[in-house]
Amino acid sequence: MQAKLREYARVCMDYKYLNHIDSPADLKQLDRSVLPEVCSELRDFIIRELSHNPGHLASSLGTIELTVALHYVFNTPDDKLVWDVGHQAYAHKILTGRRDRFSTNRQFRGLAPFPTPAESEYDAFIAGHASNSISAALGIEIGSEMRHENRNVVAIIGDGAMTGGLAFEGINNTSMDKNNLLIILNDNNMAIDPIKGGFTQYLVDMTTSESYNKLRWNLYKMALKLHLIDARRTDKMRRFNNNLKTILTRQPANIFQGLNLRYFGPADGHNVDDLVRILTEIKHHRGPKVLHIITKKGKGYEPAENDQTVWHAPGEFNVESGIRNASSGTDVNPLWQEVFGQTLLELARQDETIVGITPAMPSGCSMTIMQKEFPERVFDVGIAEGHAVTFSAGLAKQGMKPFCNIYSSFMQRAYDNIIHDVALQRLPVVLCIDRAGIVGNDGATHHGLLDLAYLRPVPNMTIGAPRTADDLRAMMHLAASFDAPIAIRYPRGRTSQLSPDEPHIPVVVGQGACLRQGTDLAVLTLGAIGNTAADAIAQLYEQGYKIAHYDIRWLKPIDTKLLDEVGTHFKRVVTIEDGVIAGGLGSAVVEYFADKGYTASVTRLGINDQFVEHGSTKELYQLLHLDKQGLCESLLQALGR
């Protein structure tokens, strides 16, 4: 930690303005004319910091001018900024008193990877997942009104988050309730209206100008006198305003205007002076309103602008050359996602009914491998996990074989869709659950620790967890011809292969495998964590402890024949899983033993009733005592040693 703080001092020592901004109050002391230079320094600081401490680069570079303008105009933290997709908010962190600790961002016991109220009073709401900003901000705005607290509330949504259904639910509610919420749509290549060069700036200039608003007010008063609108109906006033704008600009109304939200834009999201002017004007307007800004992801750093997907989170890189650091190459095992992508392509070549569905993660889950060869059979539905699952159900209903790949923590957002639209109809949808278990530096919002527990109670659901790359391939081949819902969960990172002396045991639904015989203790594992357990068991075996190791493979249906063998022959049993203990493998074993009357003592190892912080996977597994050393200690305790 101290080394990173020293690196911070080296990086930022030459900044004329940024070095002296420890809060938004310091920013407000600056003359408006120097704000472009502040933005330039912020951009350079973020690029240099992330070059050696990897994080989300391109998204934060795209929101620098907006962030500076927001904190310059609004009275934060009393005024509330609610960020959507938290990786847009690095500049926000730096301007709100965390500049000197930013080198610890996403590091173990350092700054959190996303805005979180537990870290700063400037973080109004947690922002790890997407599409929740409008709903949360509306609640804060109306709650403040009810408590007679006079404040501005701003929801900043963008980077694809407008594709999520929750965003539209929030917009709909905003249009119906009396409120003064400001929604800022950060549009970085997802434009609502056509972008037509200088005319778009004219549109903003006109709708925020004093003359336009005076004309609008005079026409509104005239309409009142003629009884064309009712003064008691604020929704009528908003509709009048939007219709007037449509008439004067000869532009069709967009979704916001159709919902009676006052709409401003599109505006240049990289012109900080214009943003300050616009925000200063519209923050006083009553009623819900939308400011639509156009930004460029990766703005100001050419490599990030040219390849926004890769530079979303590029890892370490050389600032001057723009070359990303290559991996050491010491680990030849492929990534889990690469095994998935290659296997999906193999299956797609064999069966034309196989299709791929992903919610905005084609490269992250390696579905791009199939997409290159069969683009018409891969569907990126945007940040819309619930839709992804139900869309998959519809495809299955028509005889297609959908492989729906969703990160474990994001799959939580589609739980009802899984139950109602897939499982209830027993449709053969393959749920490929990527990033299961501990994912590392993205922290509590991204760890995939709940999927085993929330899927196990669902009727008609089959749940598998491969321990090796070969297991994943075999499970996917089984799933391709399976006639019911099936979920396959696997972690982030590199796969494990069969050891040279380990026999290949065919993968059969509902059957586990005995990896090592023993008499003193039985260890039951599920998924990739079984490899760490195998290393711990091997070490204890050398010390004379005869520990049996069983790879359960399938949480549901669980191998009851295997459990009968364990329950009959062992007095001590340990279950190990990289998910929450409550409701997972350990719970399934305890429930089965209780029903059958087995009296073995069962120790359940996994994640206790807690949210796990951010840090490297190595640090976190060590913290949770689920690394090799921690498992050795736990197994010795179970043995009474």
Secondary structure, DSSP 4 states (H G I P E B T S, - for coil): -HHHHHHHHHHHTT-TTGGG-SSHHHHHTS-GGGHHHHHHHHHHHHHHHHHHS----HHHHTTHHHHHHHHHHS-TTTSEEEESSGGG-HHHHIIIIIGGGGGGTTSTTSS-SS--TTT-TT--S--SSSS-HHHHHHHHHHHHHHTT----EEEEEETTGGGSHHHHHHHHHHHHS----EEEEEESS--SS---THHHHHHHHHHHSHHHHHHHHHHHHHHHHTTSS-TT-HHHHHHHHHHHHHHHHT----HHHHTT-EEEEEEETT-HHHHHHHHHHHTT--S-EEEEEE--TTTT-HHHHH-TTGGGS--SB-TTT-PBPPP-----SPBHHHHHHHHHHHHHHH-TTEEEEESS-TTTTTTHHHHHH-GGGEEE--S-HHHHHHHHHHHHHTT-EEEEEEEHHHHGGGHHHIIIIIITTT---EEEEEEEB---TTGGGT-B-SHHHHHTTSTT-EEE--SSHHHHHHHHHHHHT-SS-EEEEEESSB-----TTSPP----TT--EEEE--SSEEEEE-STHHHHHHHHHHHHHHTT--EEEEE--EEES--HHHHHHHHHH-SEEEEEEEEESTTSHHHHHHHHHHHHT---EEEEEEE-SS----S-HHHHHHHTT-SHHHHHHHHHHHTT-
